[in-house]
Amino acid sequence: MTASHLPAEHPVVRTGKVGVLLVNLGTPDAPDAKSVKRYLGEFLSDKRVVEIPSLVWQPILRGFILTTRPKKSAHAYQQVWSDEGSPLAAITAAQARGLQARLGDAAIVRHAMRYQSPAMGKELDALLEQGCERILVAPLYPQYSAATTASALDAMADWIKGRRRLPALRTLPPYHDDPAAIAALHADLARQIGALAFAPELLLLSFHGMPERTLHRGDPYHCHCRKTARLIGERFAQTHPDLRIVTSFQSRFGRAKWLEPATDTVLVEEARNGTKRVAIAAPGFSADCLETLEELAIRGRDDFLAAGGSHFAALSCLNAGEAGIDLIESLVRRELSGWI
């Protein structure tokens, strides 16, 4: 039925557009205990994140963790919060703006968080309302994990189940070993190292930790992290042959055994063993966040210097800088092939 033959009360339906939804993990809406509690309640109730039966886990979560952890986490957020809000939220929004500028009229770009706001379902609805009949959902996680990538796809699936009219959908695969990603990380980290007032002896590549049992259950995350680190190391071996590179895992939580070595332990052991100058980077994060700006840059520095180190630098993620937007554009254009 043509537009001229539609009933007068027929709603306007926009069509013919391509959409891109950049997705990251999530953040509280404010750096206060109430907002952090709401965020942690959603995040830690995700069965992809905590693989403990709900009957066992929820009483622990509600009766202990959500009564003690929000205040401590709120203090950590307060140390990195800016006028633009949460660093992760501000940077992800900037990445979306940067990608939109690169793609121009070829696609409509929005961003969302897996937990809290802007919610994935709401942003997918917005793309649909703007006429997007084809949408690329792009989780900005270089390494695949069920707790991150799969959880984002769960949210997309929940949205699908609740909608009558659906677009064609594609998803961005992990890019842990993508040559463009490795080249961008090496070039940007080398640039930052070159700008330091000291020459680091050690470059510590810190990835977010996961319980070790996820590896034994078949999650490829550990292998993806190790491959990313190996490929970055091969690049640095050519450009910085005297720079030692070590891989570690941060953000341990609970009593279960986690992937090792632990970042905080490595920093202390390196200092005690005579390493004086360290640079630390987080190539598993597409944007700086609490885990990089507070856990690594503040607590990591304190741990290293207290144990005997003398120089410490926390290097930035790719974020919304030129190298970061170049990479996102490259990945997105590849996945939009045939659509734009």
N, C-alpha and C positions, 0 to 999 in steps of 0.2 A: 504494500500500500504506500503510495507516494505521500509526501508531506501535505500536498494540497488536498488529498482525499481523507486525511485523518480527522476523526471527530474533534470538535472544538475543545473538548475537555481532556484530550489526550496529552499526557505530559511530554515535554521536550526531552528527547533522548539523544545525547551527544555520542558520536561514534567516530571511528577512524583514527584514533590516537594510539600511541605507544607510551607505556608508562614504565618507570624504573623506581623501585622502592629499595633504598639503602636501609639495612637493618643492623643495629648493634644491640648490645645486651640489655642495658637499662640503667636507671639511676633514680634515686629519690627525687621528689619534686622540690625539696628544700633540705638544708643541712641540719634538721632538727630530729629529735628522737621519734616523734610521731610519724614523720614522713619516712624515715629510715625503717621504722617498724612495719609500715605498710608495704614498702618495697621488699624488705626481707621476707615478709610473710608470703608474698606472691612468688618471689624467686625460690625460696627454700621449700615451697610446697610443690614445685614442679618435679614430677617423678623422674624426669630426665636428669635433673640436677642431683637429687638425693634418692638413690635407689634402695631405699629401706621401706619395707611395708608401712603403709600409712598408720595402721593400728599401733605400730611401735614408734614411728617417727613423730606423728603429730602431737602426742602428749609431751614429747621432749621439746619440740619446736615451740609449742604454745606455752608450756609450763616453765621452761627454762631459758631457751635461746632468745625468744622475743621479749623476755622480761629483763634480760641483762645486756644483750649485745647492741641494741639500737643506740643507747647512750654513748657507748664507746665508739661505734661506727660514726655517729653524728659528729663527734669531736674530730675524727679523722677527716670527714667531709668538709668540716669548717676550715680546715687548714688549706684546702685546695679550691674552695668555692670562689667564684669570681662574680663580677657584676653581670656577666652573661649567664650565670647559674653554674650548673654542674659542668666541668670540663668536657666530659664525654658527650653530653647533650649539645653543648655549644660547638664542639668540633664536628660532630656528625652532621649538624645542621649546616655548618660551613662547607663540609664535603659535598652535601647535596646541592648547595648553591654553586659551588665550583663546577660540579659535573653538569648542572643545568646550563651554565654559561658555555661549556664545551660542546654540549649536544644541541644547543639552540632549539629550533622548532622541531627537531627530529623526534624528541621524546619529552614527556613531562616527568620531572624528577621530584620525588618526595622522600622523606626519611621517617623511620619509626624505631621504636625500642621494643624488644621482646617483652620486657616487663615495665609496667607503668606507662608513662606518656612520652611522646605521642604513640598511641597503641597501634599495633599492626593492622587490626581489623578496621579501625577508623580511617587509617591512611589508605588502605586498599579501597575502601568505599569512596574516598575522595577521588582517587584515580579513576575509578569506574564512572563516577558522576561527571568527571571531566572528559569523558569520551574514550577512555583507554580500553580498547578491545584486546590488547596484548600487553601483558605486564611481566617484567623481569623482577623477581624478588631476589635481592642481592645481600645475603648475610655477609658482613665484612669480617669474617673469621678466616684467616689464611689457612689454619689447620682445622680439619674436620674433627668435631667431637659430638657425641650424642647429646651432651649437655648444652651445647651451643647451637651448632648448625641444625641438628635434628629437632631441637626444641623450637627454633624459629620456624621450621617447616611444619611442626605440629600446629603452631598458631595459624599458619596459612591454611592448613587443612581444616581447622576449626572454622575459619572464616568461610571456606568453600562450602562446608556442610550447612551453613546458615543462610546461603544466598541462592536465589532462584536464577538470576542472570549472572553468568560468569564469563570472564575473559579467558583467552588462551594464556597459559602461565608457563614461565620458565624460571629456573633457579640457578644462581651462580654457584658453581662447584668450588671446592677448596682450591686454593692457589699457593699452597705451601712450597711447591717446587717450580712454579711458573717462572721461566727465565726473566720475564719483565719484573716480577716481584723481587727476585733475588738481586737483579741488577739495581733496582731502585733502593733496596735496603742497603746494599753495599755502598753505593754512591753517596747516599744521604748520611749513613753512619761515618763513612770516611771523611765527608765534609765536616761533620760535627767534631770528630776527633782532631782534625787538622786545625780547628779553631780553638782548641783547648789551650790553656796556659801551661799545660804539662803534657808529657808523653806517657800515656798509660802503658803499663807492663802487661795488663790483662784486660781483655774485653769479655765481660760476663754476659752471656745471652740468657736472659731469664724468661721462661715461659710460665704461664699460669699452670698450677699443679692440678692434678686429678688423683682420686684414689687409685692405687695400683691395681685394684681388682678390675677397673674398667679396661685396662690393657689385656688382662687375662680373659676377659669376656668378649674380646674382639674389637674393641674401639681402636681405630687407627691413630688416635691423637698423638700418642707418645712417639710413634714412628714418624708421623708428619713433622713433629717438632724437631726430632733428631735429624731428619733430612734437611729441613730448613737451615738448621745450625751448621750441618756439614757443608752445604752449598755456599753459605755465607763465609764459612771458614776457608773454603777453597779460593774464594775471591780475595780474601784478605791475605792469604798466603802469598799471593802474587804482588800485592800492593804494600803490605805491611808485614814482611817476613819475620820481624822480631816481636810481633804482637801475639801473645798467647791467647787462645780462645777456649773458654769453658762454658758448658751448657748446664743450666740448673732450672729448678721449678719452685715457684713461690706460692704463697697464699694457702698454706696448709690449714685445714679446718677439721676439728674432731679428732677422734682417737684412732681412726683407721690408718693403715700404712699408705702413704702417698708416694707419688713418683719422686725419685731422688736423682741427684743430690738436691737438698733443699737450699734455696738461694741464701737465706739468712745464715745457715751453717757454713756454706762455702765462703761467704764474705768474712766471717770470723776466722775460719781456718786459714784462709789466704793471708790475712793480716798477721796472724800469729806465726805463720811460716815465713814471714819476711816480705811479702808483697806490699809495696808502699803505694802504688799508683794504679787505680782501677777506674775503668769506664764500664757502665752497665747499660744494656739496651734490652728492649722487650719486643722482639720481632713477631710475637704472637698477637700483638695488639695493633689494630689499625688506627687507633686514636688514644691519646693519653687520657688517663682516668685515675680513679682512686688508687688502683694497684700500681700504677707507675709513678704518680706524682707524690703519693704519701708513703706507700709501702716501700718502694725502691728509693726514691729521691730523698726522703726524710729519714725513715727508719733504717733503710739500708745504709745510708751515709753514717748515721749514728753508730750502728753496729760495727762498721768497718773502721771508723776512726777510733772508737773506744777500744778496739782490739789491737791497735798499733799501726793502722794505715795512716798515710799522710795526705793523699790526694784522691778525691772521689768525684766522679761526674756521672750523673744520670742523663743519658742521651734521649732526645725526644723521639716519639713515634713519627711515622710519615705524616700523620694528621692531614690538614688541608693545605699544606705547602705544595709547591709546584710538583715535586716528585710524587707526593701522595695523590694529587689529582690526576697526574699523568698516568699513574698505575690504575686507578679506578676507572678512568676513561678507557684505557686499553682493555681491561677485563670486561667492562660493560659493552663496549662496541663489539667485541668478539662474540659475546653471548646474544647480542641483538642482531647478529648477522642474518640477513633475509627479512628482517623486520624493518630496518631503516637503511 
